[in-house]
Amino acid sequence: MFHDPVSRFRRFARAVTAEVGALDSSFLGRGRPLGAARVLNAIGHGKREVGEIRSYLGLDSGLVSRLLRGLGDEGLVATSPDRSDGRKRIATLTAAGEAEFAAYEALANERAEAALSRHADTEALLAAMDLVASAFGRDRIEFREMDPRSEVARHCLGEYYAELARRIEGGFDVKLSADPEAETMVRPRGAFLVAFSDDMPVGCVGLKGTCSDYCEVKRLWVEPAARGLGLARRFMARVEEIARDLGVPALRLDTNKALPEAIAMYRKTGWTEIERFNDDPYPDHFFEKKL
């Protein structure tokens, strides 16, 4: 009774509600409830089109309209028609709104730091939070094409290399690997995708333009907290779509025996094992898929 899944979930929900002040009539002491504060926060973080705000927060259009009107009456938000599409409306922060957004950011950061400081194992607590955030936000994870030289891409690749170093016998040194040049993973030769969970990167994959006969799938990585959500398969499906757009007739990839889950996925999704096609010292298995 006390440790059944439903009871544990509900205890967690109550704890989070109390910790973040979701029921406070004056969220973080700024004079308005959480809903209005979340709308202000979304606009401050770049969600400006009203439909985008509604989708991001998971709120119905009537409630978002009321919250925007309330923020407008306070002189914090202004709305106007989208110049490129008159059917849409754009919300922007006024100078007073910018100041209020900054105040919320400072208070929210202070609350987060205080909550984390009360736990003896901060990293374990954060890992649990990452797992929950990824699982609860799975339907809102989005994929973006990015420059593989960007800070976000380099972060993902660094995490990928670190995991290989932990899992491959003898470690992993990217300098010894056939590391693709950035230019081969941008259009029109290839592409580089990053998955975001509420603007936090949780995975990546590269499509390397090798030759006219095939492209290579490189650097497929999903953050541990976001595994089990089907992101790897979604990455591979996106890569196939891009390859078809580029007119590539086939894809190839290689992987190490220390990654059995990746090998199993390739075998289940129509990839065929082939002979070695490169001189990279790390891979043990080589696959191809005709498009």
FIMARGU-68752 format. One record per residue (C-alpha): x, y, z; residue number from 1. Coordinates in steps of 0.5 Angstrom, whole numbers, plus 500, padded with zeros to 3 digits. Each point is the difference from the previous one (the first is absolute). Layout:
N
<pt><x>X</x><y>Y</y><z>Z</z><num>NUM</num></pt>
...
This chain:
291
<pt><x>500</x><y>500</y><z>500</z><num>1</num></pt>
<pt><x>505</x><y>505</y><z>502</z><num>2</num></pt>
<pt><x>505</x><y>498</y><z>495</z><num>3</num></pt>
<pt><x>496</x><y>499</y><z>494</z><num>4</num></pt>
<pt><x>501</x><y>504</y><z>493</z><num>5</num></pt>
<pt><x>494</x><y>504</y><z>501</z><num>6</num></pt>
<pt><x>502</x><y>502</y><z>507</z><num>7</num></pt>
<pt><x>507</x><y>502</y><z>498</z><num>8</num></pt>
<pt><x>498</x><y>504</y><z>494</z><num>9</num></pt>
<pt><x>495</x><y>504</y><z>504</z><num>10</num></pt>
<pt><x>505</x><y>501</y><z>506</z><num>11</num></pt>
<pt><x>505</x><y>503</y><z>495</z><num>12</num></pt>
<pt><x>495</x><y>504</y><z>496</z><num>13</num></pt>
<pt><x>498</x><y>503</y><z>507</z><num>14</num></pt>
<pt><x>507</x><y>501</y><z>502</z><num>15</num></pt>
<pt><x>502</x><y>504</y><z>493</z><num>16</num></pt>
<pt><x>493</x><y>504</y><z>501</z><num>17</num></pt>
<pt><x>502</x><y>503</y><z>507</z><num>18</num></pt>
<pt><x>508</x><y>501</y><z>498</z><num>19</num></pt>
<pt><x>499</x><y>504</y><z>494</z><num>20</num></pt>
<pt><x>494</x><y>504</y><z>503</z><num>21</num></pt>
<pt><x>495</x><y>498</y><z>495</z><num>22</num></pt>
<pt><x>494</x><y>501</y><z>504</z><num>23</num></pt>
<pt><x>502</x><y>507</y><z>503</z><num>24</num></pt>
<pt><x>496</x><y>506</y><z>498</z><num>25</num></pt>
<pt><x>506</x><y>504</y><z>499</z><num>26</num></pt>
<pt><x>505</x><y>496</y><z>497</z><num>27</num></pt>
<pt><x>507</x><y>501</y><z>503</z><num>28</num></pt>
<pt><x>497</x><y>506</y><z>503</z><num>29</num></pt>
<pt><x>499</x><y>504</y><z>494</z><num>30</num></pt>
<pt><x>493</x><y>501</y><z>500</z><num>31</num></pt>
<pt><x>497</x><y>496</y><z>495</z><num>32</num></pt>
<pt><x>499</x><y>492</y><z>500</z><num>33</num></pt>
<pt><x>504</x><y>495</y><z>496</z><num>34</num></pt>
<pt><x>496</x><y>500</y><z>494</z><num>35</num></pt>
<pt><x>501</x><y>507</y><z>498</z><num>36</num></pt>
<pt><x>508</x><y>500</y><z>503</z><num>37</num></pt>
<pt><x>501</x><y>494</y><z>495</z><num>38</num></pt>
<pt><x>497</x><y>504</y><z>494</z><num>39</num></pt>
<pt><x>505</x><y>506</y><z>502</z><num>40</num></pt>
<pt><x>505</x><y>495</y><z>500</z><num>41</num></pt>
<pt><x>499</x><y>496</y><z>493</z><num>42</num></pt>
<pt><x>500</x><y>507</y><z>497</z><num>43</num></pt>
<pt><x>506</x><y>502</y><z>503</z><num>44</num></pt>
<pt><x>503</x><y>494</y><z>498</z><num>45</num></pt>
<pt><x>499</x><y>501</y><z>493</z><num>46</num></pt>
<pt><x>493</x><y>497</y><z>499</z><num>47</num></pt>
<pt><x>496</x><y>506</y><z>497</z><num>48</num></pt>
<pt><x>495</x><y>497</y><z>495</z><num>49</num></pt>
<pt><x>493</x><y>499</y><z>504</z><num>50</num></pt>
<pt><x>499</x><y>493</y><z>497</z><num>51</num></pt>
<pt><x>507</x><y>498</y><z>502</z><num>52</num></pt>
<pt><x>499</x><y>503</y><z>507</z><num>53</num></pt>
<pt><x>494</x><y>496</y><z>500</z><num>54</num></pt>
<pt><x>503</x><y>493</y><z>498</z><num>55</num></pt>
<pt><x>506</x><y>501</y><z>504</z><num>56</num></pt>
<pt><x>496</x><y>501</y><z>507</z><num>57</num></pt>
<pt><x>495</x><y>495</y><z>498</z><num>58</num></pt>
<pt><x>494</x><y>505</y><z>501</z><num>59</num></pt>
<pt><x>494</x><y>501</y><z>496</z><num>60</num></pt>
<pt><x>499</x><y>506</y><z>496</z><num>61</num></pt>
<pt><x>495</x><y>504</y><z>505</z><num>62</num></pt>
<pt><x>504</x><y>499</y><z>506</z><num>63</num></pt>
<pt><x>507</x><y>503</y><z>496</z><num>64</num></pt>
<pt><x>496</x><y>506</y><z>497</z><num>65</num></pt>
<pt><x>497</x><y>501</y><z>507</z><num>66</num></pt>
<pt><x>507</x><y>500</y><z>503</z><num>67</num></pt>
<pt><x>503</x><y>504</y><z>495</z><num>68</num></pt>
<pt><x>494</x><y>505</y><z>501</z><num>69</num></pt>
<pt><x>502</x><y>501</y><z>507</z><num>70</num></pt>
<pt><x>508</x><y>501</y><z>499</z><num>71</num></pt>
<pt><x>498</x><y>505</y><z>495</z><num>72</num></pt>
<pt><x>496</x><y>504</y><z>505</z><num>73</num></pt>
<pt><x>506</x><y>500</y><z>504</z><num>74</num></pt>
<pt><x>504</x><y>503</y><z>495</z><num>75</num></pt>
<pt><x>504</x><y>494</y><z>499</z><num>76</num></pt>
<pt><x>499</x><y>497</y><z>494</z><num>77</num></pt>
<pt><x>497</x><y>503</y><z>493</z><num>78</num></pt>
<pt><x>497</x><y>496</y><z>494</z><num>79</num></pt>
<pt><x>500</x><y>501</y><z>493</z><num>80</num></pt>
<pt><x>498</x><y>497</y><z>493</z><num>81</num></pt>
<pt><x>506</x><y>496</y><z>497</z><num>82</num></pt>
<pt><x>502</x><y>504</y><z>494</z><num>83</num></pt>
<pt><x>502</x><y>494</y><z>496</z><num>84</num></pt>
<pt><x>493</x><y>496</y><z>502</z><num>85</num></pt>
<pt><x>494</x><y>505</y><z>502</z><num>86</num></pt>
<pt><x>496</x><y>494</y><z>503</z><num>87</num></pt>
<pt><x>506</x><y>499</y><z>506</z><num>88</num></pt>
<pt><x>501</x><y>505</y><z>505</z><num>89</num></pt>
<pt><x>507</x><y>501</y><z>503</z><num>90</num></pt>
<pt><x>501</x><y>501</y><z>508</z><num>91</num></pt>
<pt><x>506</x><y>505</y><z>502</z><num>92</num></pt>
<pt><x>503</x><y>502</y><z>507</z><num>93</num></pt>
<pt><x>499</x><y>507</y><z>501</z><num>94</num></pt>
<pt><x>506</x><y>504</y><z>504</z><num>95</num></pt>
<pt><x>496</x><y>498</y><z>507</z><num>96</num></pt>
<pt><x>499</x><y>493</y><z>497</z><num>97</num></pt>
<pt><x>507</x><y>499</y><z>499</z><num>98</num></pt>
<pt><x>502</x><y>503</y><z>507</z><num>99</num></pt>
<pt><x>495</x><y>495</y><z>503</z><num>100</num></pt>
<pt><x>502</x><y>494</y><z>496</z><num>101</num></pt>
<pt><x>507</x><y>502</y><z>503</z><num>102</num></pt>
<pt><x>498</x><y>500</y><z>507</z><num>103</num></pt>
<pt><x>496</x><y>493</y><z>499</z><num>104</num></pt>
<pt><x>506</x><y>497</y><z>497</z><num>105</num></pt>
<pt><x>505</x><y>502</y><z>506</z><num>106</num></pt>
<pt><x>494</x><y>498</y><z>505</z><num>107</num></pt>
<pt><x>499</x><y>493</y><z>496</z><num>108</num></pt>
<pt><x>508</x><y>499</y><z>500</z><num>109</num></pt>
<pt><x>500</x><y>501</y><z>508</z><num>110</num></pt>
<pt><x>495</x><y>495</y><z>501</z><num>111</num></pt>
<pt><x>503</x><y>495</y><z>496</z><num>112</num></pt>
<pt><x>507</x><y>501</y><z>503</z><num>113</num></pt>
<pt><x>497</x><y>500</y><z>507</z><num>114</num></pt>
<pt><x>496</x><y>493</y><z>499</z><num>115</num></pt>
<pt><x>506</x><y>497</y><z>497</z><num>116</num></pt>
<pt><x>504</x><y>502</y><z>506</z><num>117</num></pt>
<pt><x>496</x><y>496</y><z>505</z><num>118</num></pt>
<pt><x>501</x><y>494</y><z>497</z><num>119</num></pt>
<pt><x>507</x><y>496</y><z>501</z><num>120</num></pt>
<pt><x>501</x><y>497</y><z>493</z><num>121</num></pt>
<pt><x>498</x><y>506</y><z>495</z><num>122</num></pt>
<pt><x>502</x><y>496</y><z>494</z><num>123</num></pt>
<pt><x>496</x><y>494</y><z>502</z><num>124</num></pt>
<pt><x>494</x><y>505</y><z>501</z><num>125</num></pt>
<pt><x>501</x><y>503</y><z>493</z><num>126</num></pt>
<pt><x>501</x><y>494</y><z>497</z><num>127</num></pt>
<pt><x>493</x><y>498</y><z>502</z><num>128</num></pt>
<pt><x>497</x><y>507</y><z>498</z><num>129</num></pt>
<pt><x>503</x><y>499</y><z>493</z><num>130</num></pt>
<pt><x>497</x><y>493</y><z>500</z><num>131</num></pt>
<pt><x>493</x><y>502</y><z>502</z><num>132</num></pt>
<pt><x>501</x><y>507</y><z>495</z><num>133</num></pt>
<pt><x>501</x><y>496</y><z>494</z><num>134</num></pt>
<pt><x>495</x><y>494</y><z>501</z><num>135</num></pt>
<pt><x>494</x><y>506</y><z>502</z><num>136</num></pt>
<pt><x>503</x><y>504</y><z>494</z><num>137</num></pt>
<pt><x>500</x><y>494</y><z>495</z><num>138</num></pt>
<pt><x>495</x><y>503</y><z>495</z><num>139</num></pt>
<pt><x>503</x><y>507</y><z>500</z><num>140</num></pt>
<pt><x>507</x><y>498</y><z>498</z><num>141</num></pt>
<pt><x>502</x><y>503</y><z>494</z><num>142</num></pt>
<pt><x>505</x><y>499</y><z>495</z><num>143</num></pt>
<pt><x>505</x><y>506</y><z>497</z><num>144</num></pt>
<pt><x>505</x><y>500</y><z>494</z><num>145</num></pt>
<pt><x>506</x><y>503</y><z>503</z><num>146</num></pt>
<pt><x>507</x><y>502</y><z>498</z><num>147</num></pt>
<pt><x>504</x><y>494</y><z>503</z><num>148</num></pt>
<pt><x>505</x><y>506</y><z>502</z><num>149</num></pt>
<pt><x>495</x><y>503</y><z>504</z><num>150</num></pt>
<pt><x>501</x><y>500</y><z>508</z><num>151</num></pt>
<pt><x>494</x><y>496</y><z>501</z><num>152</num></pt>
<pt><x>502</x><y>495</y><z>495</z><num>153</num></pt>
<pt><x>507</x><y>500</y><z>503</z><num>154</num></pt>
<pt><x>497</x><y>498</y><z>507</z><num>155</num></pt>
<pt><x>496</x><y>494</y><z>497</z><num>156</num></pt>
<pt><x>506</x><y>498</y><z>496</z><num>157</num></pt>
<pt><x>505</x><y>500</y><z>507</z><num>158</num></pt>
<pt><x>495</x><y>496</y><z>503</z><num>159</num></pt>
<pt><x>500</x><y>495</y><z>495</z><num>160</num></pt>
<pt><x>507</x><y>499</y><z>500</z><num>161</num></pt>
<pt><x>500</x><y>500</y><z>508</z><num>162</num></pt>
<pt><x>495</x><y>494</y><z>499</z><num>163</num></pt>
<pt><x>504</x><y>496</y><z>495</z><num>164</num></pt>
<pt><x>506</x><y>501</y><z>505</z><num>165</num></pt>
<pt><x>497</x><y>497</y><z>505</z><num>166</num></pt>
<pt><x>497</x><y>494</y><z>497</z><num>167</num></pt>
<pt><x>505</x><y>498</y><z>494</z><num>168</num></pt>
<pt><x>505</x><y>496</y><z>503</z><num>169</num></pt>
<pt><x>507</x><y>504</y><z>500</z><num>170</num></pt>
<pt><x>496</x><y>506</y><z>500</z><num>171</num></pt>
<pt><x>499</x><y>505</y><z>494</z><num>172</num></pt>
<pt><x>504</x><y>506</y><z>497</z><num>173</num></pt>
<pt><x>496</x><y>504</y><z>495</z><num>174</num></pt>
<pt><x>507</x><y>502</y><z>496</z><num>175</num></pt>
<pt><x>501</x><y>492</y><z>498</z><num>176</num></pt>
<pt><x>493</x><y>500</y><z>498</z><num>177</num></pt>
<pt><x>498</x><y>501</y><z>493</z><num>178</num></pt>
<pt><x>496</x><y>507</y><z>502</z><num>179</num></pt>
<pt><x>496</x><y>503</y><z>495</z><num>180</num></pt>
<pt><x>502</x><y>507</y><z>498</z><num>181</num></pt>
<pt><x>494</x><y>505</y><z>502</z><num>182</num></pt>
<pt><x>500</x><y>502</y><z>492</z><num>183</num></pt>
<pt><x>497</x><y>493</y><z>499</z><num>184</num></pt>
<pt><x>495</x><y>500</y><z>505</z><num>185</num></pt>
<pt><x>496</x><y>507</y><z>497</z><num>186</num></pt>
<pt><x>496</x><y>501</y><z>494</z><num>187</num></pt>
<pt><x>500</x><y>498</y><z>494</z><num>188</num></pt>
<pt><x>505</x><y>495</y><z>502</z><num>189</num></pt>
<pt><x>497</x><y>497</y><z>507</z><num>190</num></pt>
<pt><x>497</x><y>503</y><z>506</z><num>191</num></pt>
<pt><x>500</x><y>500</y><z>508</z><num>192</num></pt>
<pt><x>494</x><y>499</y><z>504</z><num>193</num></pt>
<pt><x>499</x><y>502</y><z>507</z><num>194</num></pt>
<pt><x>494</x><y>498</y><z>505</z><num>195</num></pt>
<pt><x>498</x><y>505</y><z>505</z><num>196</num></pt>
<pt><x>496</x><y>498</y><z>506</z><num>197</num></pt>
<pt><x>497</x><y>507</y><z>502</z><num>198</num></pt>
<pt><x>506</x><y>503</y><z>497</z><num>199</num></pt>
<pt><x>505</x><y>496</y><z>503</z><num>200</num></pt>
<pt><x>504</x><y>495</y><z>495</z><num>201</num></pt>
<pt><x>499</x><y>493</y><z>502</z><num>202</num></pt>
<pt><x>503</x><y>497</y><z>493</z><num>203</num></pt>
<pt><x>503</x><y>500</y><z>493</z><num>204</num></pt>
<pt><x>502</x><y>497</y><z>494</z><num>205</num></pt>
<pt><x>504</x><y>502</y><z>494</z><num>206</num></pt>
<pt><x>499</x><y>498</y><z>492</z><num>207</num></pt>
<pt><x>506</x><y>500</y><z>497</z><num>208</num></pt>
<pt><x>501</x><y>501</y><z>493</z><num>209</num></pt>
<pt><x>505</x><y>495</y><z>497</z><num>210</num></pt>
<pt><x>499</x><y>499</y><z>493</z><num>211</num></pt>
<pt><x>494</x><y>500</y><z>495</z><num>212</num></pt>
<pt><x>499</x><y>493</y><z>501</z><num>213</num></pt>
<pt><x>498</x><y>500</y><z>508</z><num>214</num></pt>
<pt><x>501</x><y>505</y><z>506</z><num>215</num></pt>
<pt><x>502</x><y>497</y><z>507</z><num>216</num></pt>
<pt><x>496</x><y>501</y><z>506</z><num>217</num></pt>
<pt><x>505</x><y>502</y><z>506</z><num>218</num></pt>
<pt><x>500</x><y>502</y><z>507</z><num>219</num></pt>
<pt><x>493</x><y>498</y><z>502</z><num>220</num></pt>
<pt><x>499</x><y>501</y><z>508</z><num>221</num></pt>
<pt><x>494</x><y>501</y><z>504</z><num>222</num></pt>
<pt><x>501</x><y>503</y><z>508</z><num>223</num></pt>
<pt><x>499</x><y>494</y><z>505</z><num>224</num></pt>
<pt><x>494</x><y>504</y><z>503</z><num>225</num></pt>
<pt><x>497</x><y>500</y><z>493</z><num>226</num></pt>
<pt><x>501</x><y>492</y><z>498</z><num>227</num></pt>
<pt><x>494</x><y>496</y><z>500</z><num>228</num></pt>
<pt><x>496</x><y>505</y><z>496</z><num>229</num></pt>
<pt><x>501</x><y>498</y><z>493</z><num>230</num></pt>
<pt><x>504</x><y>506</y><z>498</z><num>231</num></pt>
<pt><x>506</x><y>496</y><z>497</z><num>232</num></pt>
<pt><x>495</x><y>497</y><z>495</z><num>233</num></pt>
<pt><x>497</x><y>507</y><z>499</z><num>234</num></pt>
<pt><x>507</x><y>502</y><z>498</z><num>235</num></pt>
<pt><x>501</x><y>495</y><z>495</z><num>236</num></pt>
<pt><x>493</x><y>501</y><z>497</z><num>237</num></pt>
<pt><x>502</x><y>508</y><z>499</z><num>238</num></pt>
<pt><x>507</x><y>498</y><z>497</z><num>239</num></pt>
<pt><x>497</x><y>495</y><z>495</z><num>240</num></pt>
<pt><x>495</x><y>506</y><z>498</z><num>241</num></pt>
<pt><x>505</x><y>505</y><z>499</z><num>242</num></pt>
<pt><x>505</x><y>495</y><z>496</z><num>243</num></pt>
<pt><x>494</x><y>499</y><z>496</z><num>244</num></pt>
<pt><x>499</x><y>507</y><z>499</z><num>245</num></pt>
<pt><x>507</x><y>501</y><z>498</z><num>246</num></pt>
<pt><x>499</x><y>494</y><z>495</z><num>247</num></pt>
<pt><x>505</x><y>495</y><z>504</z><num>248</num></pt>
<pt><x>499</x><y>493</y><z>497</z><num>249</num></pt>
<pt><x>502</x><y>497</y><z>507</z><num>250</num></pt>
<pt><x>503</x><y>501</y><z>507</z><num>251</num></pt>
<pt><x>505</x><y>496</y><z>503</z><num>252</num></pt>
<pt><x>503</x><y>500</y><z>508</z><num>253</num></pt>
<pt><x>505</x><y>497</y><z>504</z><num>254</num></pt>
<pt><x>499</x><y>498</y><z>508</z><num>255</num></pt>
<pt><x>504</x><y>497</y><z>505</z><num>256</num></pt>
<pt><x>498</x><y>493</y><z>504</z><num>257</num></pt>
<pt><x>500</x><y>504</y><z>506</z><num>258</num></pt>
<pt><x>493</x><y>503</y><z>498</z><num>259</num></pt>
<pt><x>496</x><y>494</y><z>499</z><num>260</num></pt>
<pt><x>493</x><y>504</y><z>501</z><num>261</num></pt>
<pt><x>502</x><y>504</y><z>494</z><num>262</num></pt>
<pt><x>502</x><y>494</y><z>496</z><num>263</num></pt>
<pt><x>494</x><y>497</y><z>502</z><num>264</num></pt>
<pt><x>496</x><y>506</y><z>497</z><num>265</num></pt>
<pt><x>503</x><y>500</y><z>494</z><num>266</num></pt>
<pt><x>499</x><y>493</y><z>498</z><num>267</num></pt>
<pt><x>492</x><y>501</y><z>502</z><num>268</num></pt>
<pt><x>499</x><y>506</y><z>496</z><num>269</num></pt>
<pt><x>503</x><y>497</y><z>493</z><num>270</num></pt>
<pt><x>507</x><y>501</y><z>500</z><num>271</num></pt>
<pt><x>504</x><y>495</y><z>497</z><num>272</num></pt>
<pt><x>507</x><y>498</y><z>503</z><num>273</num></pt>
<pt><x>506</x><y>501</y><z>494</z><num>274</num></pt>
<pt><x>507</x><y>499</y><z>500</z><num>275</num></pt>
<pt><x>505</x><y>505</y><z>503</z><num>276</num></pt>
<pt><x>500</x><y>507</y><z>496</z><num>277</num></pt>
<pt><x>505</x><y>504</y><z>503</z><num>278</num></pt>
<pt><x>506</x><y>500</y><z>504</z><num>279</num></pt>
<pt><x>498</x><y>503</y><z>507</z><num>280</num></pt>
<pt><x>503</x><y>496</y><z>506</z><num>281</num></pt>
<pt><x>494</x><y>500</y><z>504</z><num>282</num></pt>
<pt><x>494</x><y>496</y><z>496</z><num>283</num></pt>
<pt><x>498</x><y>493</y><z>500</z><num>284</num></pt>
<pt><x>494</x><y>500</y><z>497</z><num>285</num></pt>
<pt><x>498</x><y>503</y><z>493</z><num>286</num></pt>
<pt><x>493</x><y>501</y><z>497</z><num>287</num></pt>
<pt><x>497</x><y>503</y><z>494</z><num>288</num></pt>
<pt><x>492</x><y>502</y><z>498</z><num>289</num></pt>
<pt><x>498</x><y>501</y><z>493</z><num>290</num></pt>
<pt><x>495</x><y>506</y><z>500</z><num>291</num></pt>
